Amino acid sequence: MTIADVPQVAYIDSISFAAPWSAQAYEFEINESKSSKMVVLVQTSPGQQDLVVAYGGMWLIAGEGHISTVATHPSWRGKGYGEAVVVGLLGLAIATHADYVVLEARVSNTVAIALYEKYGFRHVGIRKQYYREENEDATLMHLAPLDEAYTVKFLGMRKALEARFAFNNLVSEALE
Ligand SMILES: CC(C)(COP(=O)(O)OP(=O)(O)OC[C@H]1O[C@@H](n2cnc3c(N)ncnc32)[C@H](O)[C@@H]1OP(=O)(O)O)[C@@H](O)C(=O)NCCC(=O)NCCS
């Protein structure tokens, strides 16, 4: 994700979350935060501005990868694009030798939970009233260990996704 992507990202955020991040928050994550890695999935056409279809972020701190956000533009959901973002983030966590990855999701967010469970995340706790705007609990999900066995499984899943649609994975291709 670059500063040029921020207007599109902030727009998708505003129609995806009850408490969206501001454009300034995204600029901080890109320019200032040392631990934050932000990624986008863009559709490219010659001579046109890249179209952001999905994006996500992760904080990498002391062996922990914390997925901070993931969203797909509502018009592009159900096509594997959110999964491609998660694949990019998990590839980063593996490549940087994170010990584990965590995230929070609304307990009613069955779509996101199914996506994370697909990649091996387990429910390890409930954070009461974590989403104050929606008055809803979060499920805390945890993925570990990111060992060789997981990496082999992960690369197989990434290959299966790449067979569904062509995308250049500039984030975690170094894992090959
Ligand atoms: C959650 C979200 C990012 C998923 O993105 P997406 O691009 O629509 O998802 P994908 O098409 O990549 O699907 C990946 C997996 O998610 C799950 N999934 C996707 N759509 C689903 C649906 N309608 N019902 C149940 N599970 C679904 C499945 O496990 C799917 O894997 P499969 O294709 O093998 O079944 C998207 O719905 C979104 O932006 N939601 C609003 C923001 C949000 O809630 N973000 C998550 C915060 S924790």
The ligand as an SDF file (V2000), in Angstrom:
LIG
                    3D

 48 50  0  0  0  0  0  0  0  0999 V2000
  -14.2030  -10.7310    5.3100 C   0  0  0  0  0  0  0  0  0  0  0  0
  -13.8790  -10.3020    3.8870 C   0  0  0  0  0  0  0  0  0  0  0  0
  -12.5460   -9.5630    3.8830 C   0  0  0  0  0  0  0  0  0  0  0  0
  -13.7640  -11.5410    2.9820 C   0  0  0  0  0  0  0  0  0  0  0  0
  -13.3030  -11.1120    1.7150 O   0  0  0  0  0  0  0  0  0  0  0  0
  -13.7810  -11.7810    0.3400 P   0  0  0  0  0  0  0  0  0  0  0  0
  -12.9030  -11.2330   -0.7160 O   0  0  0  0  0  0  0  0  0  0  0  0
  -15.2510  -11.6080    0.1650 O   0  0  0  0  0  0  0  0  0  0  0  0
  -13.4950  -13.3150    0.6510 O   0  0  0  0  0  0  0  0  0  0  0  0
  -12.9480  -14.4220   -0.3650 P   0  0  0  0  0  0  0  0  0  0  0  0
  -13.7840  -14.4330   -1.6080 O   0  0  0  0  0  0  0  0  0  0  0  0
  -11.4930  -14.2450   -0.5060 O   0  0  0  0  0  0  0  0  0  0  0  0
  -13.2670  -15.7590    0.4430 O   0  0  0  0  0  0  0  0  0  0  0  0
  -12.2690  -16.4130    1.2210 C   0  0  0  0  0  0  0  0  0  0  0  0
  -12.9390  -17.3120    2.2340 C   0  0  0  0  0  0  0  0  0  0  0  0
  -13.7850  -16.5340    3.0830 O   0  0  0  0  0  0  0  0  0  0  0  0
  -14.9370  -17.2960    3.4250 C   0  0  0  0  0  0  0  0  0  0  0  0
  -16.1130  -16.7080    2.7900 N   0  0  0  0  0  0  0  0  0  0  0  0
  -16.1620  -15.7750    1.8070 C   0  0  0  0  0  0  0  0  0  0  0  0
  -17.4450  -15.4360    1.5310 N   0  0  0  0  0  0  0  0  0  0  0  0
  -18.2120  -16.1870    2.3710 C   0  0  0  0  0  0  0  0  0  0  0  0
  -19.6200  -16.2710    2.6020 C   0  0  0  0  0  0  0  0  0  0  0  0
  -20.4960  -15.5460    1.8990 N   0  0  0  0  0  0  0  0  0  0  0  0
  -20.0610  -17.1230    3.5610 N   0  0  0  0  0  0  0  0  0  0  0  0
  -19.1990  -17.8600    4.2970 C   0  0  0  0  0  0  0  0  0  0  0  0
  -17.8380  -17.8170    4.1310 N   0  0  0  0  0  0  0  0  0  0  0  0
  -17.3720  -17.0000    3.1780 C   0  0  0  0  0  0  0  0  0  0  0  0
  -14.7150  -18.6910    2.8660 C   0  0  0  0  0  0  0  0  0  0  0  0
  -13.9700  -19.4250    3.8110 O   0  0  0  0  0  0  0  0  0  0  0  0
  -13.8520  -18.3610    1.6590 C   0  0  0  0  0  0  0  0  0  0  0  0
  -13.0960  -19.4770    1.2360 O   0  0  0  0  0  0  0  0  0  0  0  0
  -13.7090  -20.4320    0.0630 P   0  0  0  0  0  0  0  0  0  0  0  0
  -13.7450  -19.5710   -1.1720 O   0  0  0  0  0  0  0  0  0  0  0  0
  -12.7440  -21.5500   -0.0240 O   0  0  0  0  0  0  0  0  0  0  0  0
  -15.0880  -20.8200    0.5340 O   0  0  0  0  0  0  0  0  0  0  0  0
  -15.0190   -9.3880    3.2910 C   0  0  0  0  0  0  0  0  0  0  0  0
  -16.2510  -10.0520    3.4660 O   0  0  0  0  0  0  0  0  0  0  0  0
  -15.1060   -8.0040    3.9100 C   0  0  0  0  0  0  0  0  0  0  0  0
  -14.4360   -7.0780    3.4680 O   0  0  0  0  0  0  0  0  0  0  0  0
  -15.9520   -7.8390    4.9510 N   0  0  0  0  0  0  0  0  0  0  0  0
  -16.1220   -6.5400    5.6170 C   0  0  0  0  0  0  0  0  0  0  0  0
  -14.9050   -6.1620    6.4250 C   0  0  0  0  0  0  0  0  0  0  0  0
  -14.5800   -7.2450    7.4330 C   0  0  0  0  0  0  0  0  0  0  0  0
  -15.4500   -7.7820    8.1120 O   0  0  0  0  0  0  0  0  0  0  0  0
  -13.2690   -7.5620    7.5390 N   0  0  0  0  0  0  0  0  0  0  0  0
  -12.7760   -8.5770    8.4640 C   0  0  0  0  0  0  0  0  0  0  0  0
  -12.4500   -7.9530    9.7520 C   0  0  0  0  0  0  0  0  0  0  0  0
  -11.9230   -9.1860   10.9500 S   0  0  0  0  0  0  0  0  0  0  0  0
  1  2  1  0
  2  3  1  0
  2  4  1  0
  2 36  1  0
  4  5  1  0
  5  6  1  0
  6  7  2  0
  6  8  1  0
  6  9  1  0
  9 10  1  0
 10 11  2  0
 10 12  1  0
 10 13  1  0
 13 14  1  0
 14 15  1  0
 15 16  1  0
 15 30  1  0
 16 17  1  0
 17 18  1  0
 17 28  1  0
 18 19  1  0
 18 27  1  0
 19 20  2  0
 20 21  1  0
 21 22  1  0
 21 27  2  0
 22 23  1  0
 22 24  2  0
 24 25  1  0
 25 26  2  0
 26 27  1  0
 28 29  1  0
 28 30  1  0
 30 31  1  0
 31 32  1  0
 32 33  2  0
 32 34  1  0
 32 35  1  0
 36 37  1  0
 36 38  1  0
 38 39  2  0
 38 40  1  0
 40 41  1  0
 41 42  1  0
 42 43  1  0
 43 44  2  0
 43 45  1  0
 45 46  1  0
 46 47  1  0
 47 48  1  0
M  END
$$$$
